[in-house]
Amino acid sequence: MARIKDTSVAEVKAAADIVDVVSARTSLRRASSSRFTGRCPFHEERTPSFSVDPVDKLYYCFGCGKGGDVVRFVQETENLDFAGAIEWLADRFRVQLEYEETSPHADAARRRRERLTALLEQATTYFERVLWDSETGASVRDYLTGRGLAEEISREFRLGLSRGSGLVVKARESGFTIEEIRAAGLANQRGNDYFPFRLMFPLADARGRVIGFQARRLRDDDPLRGKYVNTPESELFKKGNVLYGLHLARPAIAKQDRAIVVEGNTDVIALRQAGVEPVVASMGTALTEAQLRELGRLTKRLFLCFDADAAGQEATLRGMELAVRQGFDVRVVALPRGEDPADAPDSFAARLGSAESYLHYRVRITLERTTDRQEAFVRAREILAPVEDSPERQEALRLLADRLDLPRETLAGLAPSNVARTASAPAASTPRLLEAGLQRERDLLAAVVRNPSLVPELAALTPDHFDDPLHRRFRESLVERTPEDEELLALRAELGARADRDELDERTGKELLLRLHERRLRRELQGGDLVRATELQAQLAKVHSALAELG
């Protein structure tokens, strides 16, 4: 991928309004002349602890410790890399990006992707207009109403209608070639519209750009086989990589730390309409590795809800086992046979509360499918044996005992085969707790961030005055005015928020500077350097005198 020029990156950062960007994720109110505050979009909280600096375009949460600049915020909330976040902001704030010179082949490939994306966006708008603004769409609008889907939610997901003709003509009039129209999956080999009269569900990538469609049959004389038909696989659209609705569900998944995976697009729409937001659809198949990688960037807690028929059970099992191998905590939401989430979306939240654990579901399905009592026991034992003891394992054991009427001594023989725990799981990320000395260093740097006039006095301290390597690097960036990397930007965001909250004024900053100098002198005196002892004592006396003058 071509590299974005540094000048373009700078233009994007200058044009971006962090208050506007953050406000799309959480409500902000002005807390002071230089600061906005609100509830953190990264974790659940009742008391607002999220701080935004509109001038330096930084954010920091005192609750979970997340912080950085506007680019980092977009990376976190939109699940994008740095280049993707810059492109996202460029789109939002209408900045024309320039890229470093690359090979003609790479430039041509980038331009082609941009044209295909523009074509698919135009097609989406065309389908929307047919559905909402034409007489042709009246019956389909009635159909959506009959399914309980309001116009507002249908428009949020950009539902549309294909007439079966007219799109190719419109695209050609807009300057797209028939080859491009075919490559986007919008025309067949004869050059006609690919989709007949069908309800259109746009499929989006991580940035919300349309990359293809899923089309639902509406008429019995439809020439295409299948109730649902996808855009043909292309350089933009690969079915196994797509989760329907993920671009809309991403903030809720990250904030609630859970993702609900259903089968159908209408299930996603109906549940979101009912207030269940962290929900996506797996495009009608078992979860794939690519889909799980996307979800894994946001959460490790999955709730699977597939049909209760045999095919649905198989899809649940395949997706579940793959997810468990990748470290997900998986639970299964059971529905009555023949019922979809969209049939009763208002009661779905209650079903989440009674979701089955992975082990319980595996054991239950095994017992239901195996008629021989001994074989059922053996298969269930194979499922349970490699799993360490846990409440979920105990629950599955109780199910096994109840269904097979097992005596207590038999259950005692089902102890985990790997009783020893692997204490390798990383602890949850929390803000770093600092000891008093390190906290003083950080408070000093925060005071300097809020009072730049202190920078010359900070320069008089050496790196050795700071114990924390990160603090040393930040001191250097302040003194030398060197560019700040992502880690230093995150620290600056935290320091700025703390300085404003604690009102670290210039006088406080001077006192902290003297205290750090005092600490350094005392350490040198304790080192036993008799040659310099007199000199150090004299310097220490000056520090004490300066502290006394500050009052």
Phi, psi and omega in degrees: 000138182295142181277135178286136181295147179300325179296323178290321177300316179296319179297319180296313180298324180290324184279334186292137176254106185293328178296319178297316182294312183292325182297339176287345182252332181202150180286135180243148172229151180286122180264334179200182180294340185237015189206140170248156178219160180184184177281141185295131177280356183260345177206158180287133176203152178266321181263124182302127178227013183261125186242137181233129177258108184286341182278304178278354176060053181235156176224153176204140177249122178287345181276309184252351175086002179286140180195163179160199180261185184295327178293316179297323179299316179293320176302315183291315187276333182256000179058052182238156171279181185301312182297319179297322179293320178297318179295321179298313179293324178298318176298317185293319186249019171055053176253127179278119183274146172242144184244152177297153179297131177231189179291150177305325180295316180294319178297319180295320179295319179295315180297324179294315178300319179296320179291318180294322178295319178296321178296316180293325175295318178296320179296320179299314179298320179298312180297322178299316181295321179298317182292313191263338188243002184241158175295329179302326184277356186301313183293327180285324174299320177295322179298315180296319178298319178296332177278359179084014182261115181288159181299321183300313182289325179294323177289326178299322178272003174060041178298148181215185181223129173269128176287336188101352177200161176103330183292314181301317180299314179299317181294320178296321178296333180274002175099007178272142180279160179296329177295319178294321180295320176293317182298331178277357179079025184252354180223147176272183184295335179278355178089010178263168177305132182291319185265129173284199181293101185213155173283129188254128175250106177296142178248129189243157174270191185297333180268005180083009179278136180290130179240355180175189182220155164240131188241131181259134179295139179238341183232149180291333182270018179300129182287341181273139176281150177097134178297321176240136179230133180264161166306139175303148178303137184212185179293340177260321188252121172228113189307318184291350180262352191257137169241117184295129177086002185297324182295334177270329184276345188306312180300318181292322178298313181294319184287318181272353180054049175195149175231134178254123183249121179242179183271315193255151178298318181294332175297316179300313184295315182295320180292319178297321178298328180276002177097002177267100192265328185279055187236139179223166176242147185267020179064031173080010181228175173295154180298143178255168178299320181295318179295320179293326176298318178298314181293323183296339176286344185249325183199162173243015179245117182242139171243116181261134180222094179244169180304152181278358179285177185300317180296320179295321178296319180294318178297320178298314182296314182296312180295322181296312183295321177295318180295318179297319179297333180267011172090015178277147168271111189250135173229155185243129177262111183274134176241152175300150182301132178088358181253138176255159176305325181292342181287331180214063185295329184292335180262004185291324180301323178293324179294328178299324181293337180251022181297145180278146173287163178306312183294318181299316180295314180301314181293318181298313180296321179298316180294323181289331183269346185250118184278329181280126185298317181293317179296321179299318180297314182298316182293319178296322179297321178297325179290319187277332188304314184280002186261129179291161185295141181194167175303323179294321179293320178296321178297317178294324176297318179296321177298315180299316181295318181294315184290323184257001179054056184273142176288160183300321183293331177291319178296325180298334180277002181257035178295151180302142179283339178241071185298324182296130179280150175259104184276049183253356181292132181290146178289156178298145181288126178224157177303141184288129176274127185253141173288167189305316182296316179291326178295324177295319176302315183292321178297320178299311181298324177296318179296323180291322178300320182281335183232080184303341179297345180276355184301316179301323179288327175295324180297334179289340174276144179270165175304331182292347176288346183249133179275327185276125179302325178294320178296323178297317180295321181290322175303315181298319181295325178289318184285314184270353182057042179274156179299147181258130176280184185300320181294318180289325177297319178297319178294318178300320179299316179295314184296319179297318179294318180293320181297318179291317181297317184267002179052057180280097183274182184296319180298318178297320179297319179295321178297318180294323176300316180293321180296322179291321177295319178300317180299318180296317180296318180297321178296320180293323177295321179291343180287348174082022178281093184294330181296321184261001187304315182296315179298317181294321179297321179294318178295320180296321178297320178296320179297315179298321178296317179295322178296320179296322179294326178292336179077000000 
